[in-house]
Amino acid sequence: MMYRTSVVDCIILNSLANSGVLQTGDTDKINSFSAALAIQRESTKFGTFNVPYSKYKVFSQPVLVPVCPVYKVKQTYHANPYIRVGKIDILGVSSSSILHIGSVNDIKLQSRVKHVRNFLTNPNPESEEEET
């Protein structure tokens, strides 16, 4: 892999959260994972509230990674060794996403989110209760 120097004059990043990454410089491997359980309740009961991730299949199911087809290696010559950017303005980087400036050899990103809405009465009486 031929590396080039990345030059950025200005980065404005409003929010970086939940396993989000701002990476400057060349990187060999990035492996980022985020798991979130978002529970919305119509009525709040104060006290201990603990729901384990293991209760929901979405957090334990294996990730099916597609097999990439065989490809030909391309050789490239960069006459200019710099990638130059004036300004990057980003609202937010979150949930296992990356703002990466530079070269990266291998990258794997994974985000798993389960939204649970708990109502006193069923807002959609025609549907059955959701399975966990």
C-alpha positions as CSV (number, residue, x, y, z in Angstrom):
1,M,0.0,0.0,0.0
2,M,1.4,3.4,-1.0
3,Y,0.8,6.0,1.7
4,R,0.2,9.7,1.1
5,T,0.4,12.6,3.6
6,S,-3.0,14.0,4.5
7,V,-3.1,17.7,5.3
8,V,-6.2,19.3,6.8
9,D,-6.2,22.9,7.7
10,C,-9.3,22.9,10.0
11,I,-11.6,20.3,11.6
12,I,-14.8,21.3,13.3
13,L,-16.4,18.3,15.1
14,N,-19.5,19.1,17.2
15,S,-19.9,15.7,18.9
16,L,-17.9,12.5,19.3
17,A,-19.7,9.8,21.3
18,N,-20.6,6.1,21.8
19,S,-17.4,4.4,20.4
20,G,-17.0,7.0,17.8
21,V,-13.4,7.8,16.8
22,L,-11.5,10.8,15.3
23,Q,-8.2,9.3,14.0
24,T,-5.5,11.3,12.4
25,G,-2.5,9.6,10.8
26,D,-2.0,6.3,9.2
27,T,-3.5,3.2,10.8
28,D,-2.9,-0.5,10.2
29,K,-6.1,-1.9,11.8
30,I,-9.3,-0.4,13.2
31,N,-11.8,-2.6,15.0
32,S,-14.7,-0.7,16.5
33,F,-17.8,-2.1,18.3
34,S,-20.8,-0.4,19.9
35,A,-23.8,-2.0,21.7
36,A,-26.7,0.2,22.8
37,L,-29.9,-0.6,24.5
38,A,-32.4,2.3,24.3
39,I,-35.5,1.9,26.5
40,Q,-38.3,4.4,26.3
41,R,-41.0,4.1,29.0
42,E,-44.4,5.7,29.2
43,S,-44.3,5.5,33.0
44,T,-41.2,5.8,35.1
45,K,-40.7,3.6,38.1
46,F,-37.8,4.8,40.2
47,G,-35.4,2.3,41.6
48,T,-33.1,-0.4,40.2
49,F,-33.6,-1.0,36.5
50,N,-31.2,-3.5,35.0
51,V,-31.8,-5.2,31.6
52,P,-29.0,-7.5,30.5
53,Y,-27.9,-7.4,26.8
54,S,-28.1,-11.2,26.8
55,K,-31.9,-10.9,26.9
56,Y,-31.9,-9.7,23.3
57,K,-30.7,-11.9,20.4
58,V,-29.5,-8.9,18.4
59,F,-26.4,-8.7,20.7
60,S,-25.4,-12.3,20.4
61,Q,-26.2,-13.2,16.8
62,P,-23.1,-13.8,14.7
63,V,-22.3,-11.2,12.0
64,L,-22.5,-12.6,8.5
65,V,-19.5,-11.1,6.6
66,P,-19.8,-11.5,2.9
67,V,-17.0,-13.2,1.1
68,C,-15.2,-10.7,-1.2
69,P,-14.6,-11.8,-4.7
70,V,-11.0,-12.2,-5.9
71,Y,-9.7,-9.0,-7.2
72,K,-6.7,-7.8,-9.1
73,V,-4.2,-5.7,-7.3
74,K,-3.9,-2.2,-8.8
75,Q,-0.6,-0.3,-8.8
76,T,-0.9,3.4,-8.5
77,Y,1.7,6.2,-8.7
78,H,0.8,9.4,-6.9
79,A,2.6,12.3,-8.5
80,N,1.6,14.5,-5.6
81,P,2.4,12.9,-2.2
82,Y,-0.2,15.1,-0.4
83,I,-4.0,15.0,0.0
84,R,-4.9,18.5,1.0
85,V,-8.3,19.5,2.4
86,G,-9.1,23.1,3.6
87,K,-11.9,22.4,6.1
88,I,-14.0,19.5,7.4
89,D,-17.2,20.4,9.3
90,I,-19.1,17.5,10.9
91,L,-22.1,17.5,13.2
92,G,-21.4,14.2,14.9
93,V,-19.5,10.9,14.9
94,S,-21.2,8.2,16.9
95,S,-22.0,4.5,17.4
96,S,-18.9,2.8,16.1
97,S,-18.3,5.2,13.2
98,I,-15.0,6.8,12.4
99,L,-13.7,10.1,11.0
100,H,-10.3,8.9,9.8
101,I,-7.8,11.2,8.1
102,G,-4.9,9.1,6.7
103,S,-4.5,5.7,5.3
104,V,-5.9,2.5,6.8
105,N,-5.1,-1.1,5.9
106,D,-7.9,-3.1,7.6
107,I,-11.2,-1.7,9.1
108,K,-14.1,-3.5,10.8
109,L,-17.0,-1.5,12.3
110,Q,-20.0,-2.9,14.1
111,S,-22.9,-1.2,15.8
112,R,-25.8,-3.1,17.4
113,V,-28.8,-1.1,18.8
114,K,-32.0,-2.4,20.3
115,H,-34.9,0.1,20.8
116,V,-37.5,-0.9,23.3
117,R,-40.7,1.1,23.9
118,N,-42.6,0.2,26.9
119,F,-46.2,1.6,27.0
120,L,-49.0,1.1,29.6
121,T,-51.4,0.3,26.7
122,N,-50.6,-1.1,23.4
123,P,-50.3,1.8,20.9
124,N,-50.9,-0.6,18.0
125,P,-53.6,-3.1,19.2
126,E,-53.6,-5.0,15.9
127,S,-50.0,-6.3,16.4
128,E,-48.8,-8.9,18.8
129,E,-46.2,-8.2,21.4
130,E,-42.6,-8.1,20.1
131,E,-40.4,-11.0,20.8
132,T,-37.2,-10.4,22.7
